[in-house]
Amino acid sequence: MEDRFAGIREFVLAIEKGSLTAAAAQLGVTGSAVGKSISRLEARLGVQLLHRTTRRIDLTNEGEAYLLSCRRILEELDQTESFLATGHREPIGRLRIDLPTTFGRRHIVPTLLELATRHERLDLSFLLRDQAADMVSEGIDLAVRIGTLGDYPDLIARRLGEQHMVICASPAYLTRKGIPTTYADLLQHDCLVGWRRGNKPTWLLKGGSGTIEPHEVPIRHELPDGDAMLNACLSGCGLAQFPTWLAGDAIRMGGLIQVLPEISGGSMPIHVIWQKTWHLQPKVRVAVDTLVTLAEKRPDIFNAQSDGFEG
């Protein structure tokens, strides 16, 4: 009977180590044996997985897609063998995490890195970006999302809290430009926004009926991320709309002053999400539990307690 797993470990190791020779050294065989094993795997699949030269190996498009599945299979096997050997569900393997840029950098990355110091066999890969990823096709194990989630039957979400928005400026700016008290006043001010490719920047504001809608504001500066916007606002460059998890400390310390509370609005849910599988890997479970605990301990960041699982 044909062994469907033959060549998979050699294939993964060759990519991770960067060469057939390095993979062979770890496996205790020759480079030629590793190359033949991968060639037999390619023949069985009917596709080329690697481009080989005398100096390097590169993945083909088919190889890149296959590598994600192979890594997941091997990690599942390692998890199961660890459980059988120790009787404990130790989080092991690489956890691939997709996060909003500023929120992730400030609040999620430090928490999960601290978790990894307690689990020597847990490795982390972070992606920081403000566009939603296709978790399945990109091999993402865990993601944090701010905003309303779509209906994705292959994903599970747990609500961590809410993001609340406020409009702020530095005392120096308000002394120089005056304090806006209406939307009409706002149109006479310098506004700071985050730069977005292809989308006109707007602020979420309450309309006359109380609904939250995007509104155009006079833009003075466009900044690349939340931290850059915060620094510009603290420096007196203009008004900015921030989530409370970003501006809260500056407001409490007097570096920023909140204005227009009656129209500044917009609350968006914060979720941690992961792929739906028949068996939740320990590395995913421990990361989810850690983020739920963080949300419960830090209401200044999440504004609400976690309230259970959502489809």
Residue pairs with C-beta under 8 A, 6 or more apart in sequence:
2 44
4 44
6 37
6 40
6 41
6 44
7 37
7 38
7 40
7 41
7 44
8 41
8 70
8 73
8 74
9 27
9 74
10 23
10 27
10 34
10 37
10 38
10 41
11 37
11 38
11 41
11 49
11 50
11 63
11 66
11 67
11 70
12 67
12 70
12 71
12 74
13 22
13 23
13 26
13 27
13 34
14 20
14 22
14 23
14 34
14 38
14 50
14 57
15 50
15 57
15 59
15 67
16 23
17 23
17 26
18 56
18 57
19 31
19 56
19 57
20 31
20 34
20 35
20 38
20 52
20 57
21 31
23 31
23 34
24 30
24 31
24 33
24 34
27 34
35 52
38 49
38 50
41 49
42 48
42 49
42 50
45 62
45 66
47 60
47 62
47 63
47 66
48 60
48 62
48 63
49 59
49 60
49 62
49 63
49 66
50 57
50 58
50 59
50 60
50 63
51 57
51 58
51 59
51 60
59 67
68 138
68 139
71 94
71 139
72 139
75 92
75 93
75 94
75 281
76 279
76 281
78 92
78 93
79 89
79 92
79 93
79 281
79 282
79 283
82 88
82 90
82 92
82 121
83 89
83 90
89 282
89 285
90 119
90 121
90 282
91 119
91 121
91 122
91 281
91 282
91 283
91 285
91 286
91 287
92 119
92 121
92 122
92 282
92 283
93 121
93 122
93 123
93 281
93 283
94 123
94 124
94 125
95 112
95 122
95 123
95 124
95 125
95 141
95 142
95 283
95 284
95 287
96 125
96 127
96 139
96 140
96 141
96 142
97 108
97 112
97 124
97 125
97 126
97 127
97 140
97 141
97 142
97 143
97 144
97 287
98 127
98 129
98 133
98 135
98 138
98 140
98 142
98 143
98 144
99 105
99 108
99 109
99 126
99 127
99 128
99 129
99 143
99 144
100 128
100 129
100 130
100 144
100 145
100 146
101 128
101 129
101 130
101 225
101 226
102 225
102 226
102 227
102 246
103 144
103 146
103 226
103 243
103 245
103 246
104 126
104 128
104 144
105 128
105 227
106 227
106 245
106 246
107 245
107 294
107 298
107 301
108 144
108 291
109 126
109 128
111 290
111 291
111 294
112 124
112 287
112 290
112 291
113 124
115 122
115 286
115 287
115 290
116 122
116 123
116 124
119 286
122 283
122 286
127 133
127 140
132 143
132 145
133 140
133 143
135 141
135 143
135 155
135 273
135 274
135 275
136 154
136 275
140 275
141 274
141 275
141 281
141 283
141 284
142 272
142 273
142 274
142 284
142 287
142 288
143 272
143 273
143 274
144 160
144 270
144 271
144 272
144 273
144 291
145 157
145 270
145 271
145 273
146 163
146 243
146 268
146 269
146 270
147 268
147 269
148 268
148 269
149 157
149 269
149 271
149 273
153 276
154 275
154 276
155 273
155 274
155 275
155 276
156 273
156 274
156 275
156 276
156 309
156 311
157 271
157 272
157 273
157 309
157 310
157 311
158 271
158 272
158 273
158 288
158 292
158 306
158 308
158 309
158 310
159 269
159 270
159 271
159 306
159 307
159 308
159 310
160 270
160 271
160 272
160 291
160 292
160 294
160 295
160 302
160 306
161 269
161 270
161 295
161 299
161 301
161 302
161 303
161 304
161 305
161 306
162 267
162 268
162 269
162 270
162 302
162 303
162 304
163 243
163 244
163 245
163 267
163 268
163 269
163 270
163 303
164 243
164 244
164 266
164 267
164 303
165 204
165 241
165 242
165 243
165 244
165 264
165 265
165 266
165 267
166 241
166 242
166 243
166 244
166 247
166 251
166 258
166 261
166 264
167 203
167 239
167 240
167 241
167 242
167 258
167 259
167 260
167 261
167 264
168 233
168 239
168 240
168 241
168 242
168 247
168 250
168 251
168 256
168 257
168 258
168 259
169 177
169 233
169 236
169 238
169 239
169 240
169 256
169 257
169 259
170 233
170 234
170 235
170 236
170 255
170 256
170 257
171 254
171 257
172 236
173 190
173 233
173 236
173 237
173 238
173 239
174 257
174 259
176 236
177 189
177 190
178 185
179 259
180 186
180 188
180 189
180 239
180 259
180 260
181 259
181 260
182 260
183 205
183 215
183 260
183 263
186 217
186 239
186 260
187 217
187 218
188 218
189 218
189 238
189 239
190 218
190 220
190 221
190 237
190 238
190 239
191 203
191 217
191 218
191 219
191 220
191 238
191 239
191 240
192 219
192 220
192 221
192 222
192 223
192 229
192 232
192 233
192 237
192 238
192 239
192 240
193 201
193 202
193 203
193 217
193 219
193 221
193 222
193 223
193 229
193 240
194 201
194 222
194 223
194 224
194 225
194 226
194 229
195 201
195 222
195 223
195 224
200 216
201 217
201 219
201 222
202 214
202 215
202 216
202 217
203 214
203 215
203 217
203 241
203 264
204 212
204 213
204 214
204 215
204 241
204 265
204 266
205 212
205 213
205 214
205 215
205 263
205 264
205 265
205 266
206 212
206 262
206 263
206 264
206 265
207 213
212 265
212 266
220 237
220 238
221 232
221 237
221 238
223 229
223 232
226 242
226 243
226 246
227 246
229 240
229 242
230 240
230 242
230 246
230 247
230 250
232 238
232 240
233 239
233 240
233 242
233 247
233 256
234 250
234 255
234 256
239 259
240 247
241 264
244 300
244 303
245 300
245 301
245 302
247 256
248 300
250 256
251 257
251 258
258 264
267 303
270 295
270 302
271 310
272 288
272 291
272 292
274 280
274 284
274 288
292 306
294 301
294 302
295 301
295 302
295 304
295 305
295 306
296 305
296 306
299 305
